Amino acid sequence: MSFSYSGNPASSQKDEVRFLLGDTFKDKALMLDEEINYLISSEGGSLQAAIAGALQLAARFSKQADEKVGKISKNYSQRSSAYLKLVDELRKKITWSGGLTIYAGGISKADKSNNDSKSDRVKPIFTRETHNNELVGETDDHIRNC
């Protein structure tokens, strides 16, 4: 059973998971290298492994009772809550880094012109001319002006 951390989260997925979990000090280790490597292989990536690790740590600390001896206390329930909050934050990271890009086209004239000039662009079903009366040569503007 081992613990290692290079100090550089970019050096390995294991170090990235340790960094995301805040488990970077050998004398206060929360997870073994073997456990983290298992999570990486079973979850498919560093962020997913960190989420699974945070859930595991939250479960571990939720089973331990808060202790108080005189003025000294250990609040494991707070640690459990902190890891559950970390799970939420890591899930948000996955959502935002998952390749989802929000795009609102046609905001600027140049952007609209660029989009209109693309040859593979799907023609819109509705246009400004949708309600033109081609037989009479009028638009519905006269109805709006009444």
C-alpha positions in Angstrom: 0.0 0.0 0.0 1.4 3.3 -1.0 1.1 7.1 -1.2 2.8 9.3 -3.7 2.3 12.8 -4.9 4.7 14.7 -7.2 3.3 18.2 -6.5 2.4 18.5 -10.1 -1.2 17.6 -10.9 -0.4 17.6 -14.6 2.2 14.8 -14.2 -0.4 12.0 -13.8 -4.0 11.3 -13.5 -3.4 10.0 -10.0 -1.8 13.2 -8.9 -4.6 15.2 -10.6 -7.2 13.2 -8.5 -5.2 13.7 -5.3 -5.0 17.5 -6.1 -8.8 17.7 -6.8 -9.5 15.9 -3.5 -7.0 17.9 -1.5 -5.3 14.7 -0.5 -1.7 15.8 -1.1 0.0 15.3 2.3 1.5 11.8 3.0 1.1 12.1 6.8 -2.6 12.9 6.4 -3.4 10.6 3.5 -7.0 9.8 2.9 -6.6 7.4 -0.1 -4.0 5.0 -1.2 -2.5 5.1 -4.7 -4.1 1.8 -5.4 -7.5 3.1 -4.5 -7.1 6.2 -6.7 -5.8 4.1 -9.6 -8.8 1.8 -9.3 -11.1 4.8 -9.4 -9.4 6.1 -12.5 -9.7 2.8 -14.3 -13.3 2.2 -13.3 -14.6 5.7 -13.7 -12.8 6.6 -17.0 -11.1 9.9 -16.2 -9.6 12.1 -13.5 -12.7 14.2 -12.8 -15.0 11.2 -12.6 -12.5 9.5 -10.4 -12.3 12.5 -8.1 -16.1 12.6 -7.9 -16.2 8.9 -6.9 -13.3 9.5 -4.4 -15.1 12.4 -2.9 -18.3 10.4 -2.5 -16.3 7.6 -0.9 -14.7 10.0 1.6 -18.0 11.6 2.4 -19.4 8.1 3.1 -16.4 7.3 5.3 -16.7 10.5 7.4 -20.5 10.2 7.7 -20.0 6.9 9.5 -17.8 8.5 12.1 -19.4 10.3 15.1 -18.4 13.8 16.0 -16.1 13.8 19.1 -15.6 16.3 21.8 -13.2 16.0 24.7 -13.0 19.1 26.8 -12.3 22.0 24.4 -11.0 19.7 21.6 -13.5 18.4 19.0 -13.4 16.5 15.7 -16.4 17.2 13.5 -16.5 14.4 11.0 -20.0 15.4 9.9 -18.5 18.7 8.6 -15.9 16.8 6.6 -18.6 14.6 5.1 -20.6 17.7 4.1 -17.4 19.3 2.6 -16.8 16.3 0.4 -20.4 16.3 -0.7 -20.0 20.0 -1.7 -16.9 19.0 -3.6 -18.8 16.4 -5.5 -21.2 19.2 -6.6 -18.3 21.4 -7.7 -16.6 18.6 -9.6 -19.8 17.7 -11.4 -20.2 21.4 -12.5 -16.7 21.1 -13.9 -17.6 18.1 -15.9 -20.7 19.9 -17.2 -18.8 23.0 -18.3 -15.8 21.1 -19.7 -17.8 18.5 -21.5 -17.6 20.2 -24.8 -20.9 22.0 -24.5 -20.6 25.4 -26.2 -23.4 28.0 -26.0 -23.6 30.0 -29.2 -26.1 32.7 -30.1 -25.7 33.5 -33.8 -26.7 36.6 -35.6 -26.0 39.0 -32.7 -23.7 41.2 -34.9 -24.2 42.1 -38.5 -20.9 40.5 -39.4 -21.8 37.3 -37.7 -25.2 37.2 -39.4 -23.6 37.8 -42.8 -21.0 35.1 -42.2 -23.7 32.6 -41.2 -25.9 33.5 -44.2 -22.9 33.0 -46.6 -22.3 29.4 -45.5 -23.3 27.1 -48.4 -24.3 24.2 -46.1 -26.5 26.3 -43.9 -30.1 25.0 -43.5 -32.6 27.5 -45.0 -34.9 28.8 -42.3 -38.6 27.9 -42.5 -39.7 31.3 -41.4 -38.3 34.6 -42.8 -39.3 38.2 -42.9 -41.0 37.5 -46.2 -43.1 34.6 -44.8 -46.3 36.7 -44.8 -45.8 38.6 -48.0 -48.7 38.2 -50.3 -47.0 37.5 -53.6 -50.2 37.7 -55.6 -51.1 41.2 -54.5 -47.5 42.4 -53.9 -48.3 43.6 -50.4 -47.1 42.6 -47.0 -49.1 42.3 -43.8 -47.6 45.6 -42.7 -50.9 47.3 -43.6 -52.7 45.1 -40.9 -50.2 46.2 -38.2 -50.7 49.9 -39.1 -54.5 49.8 -38.6 
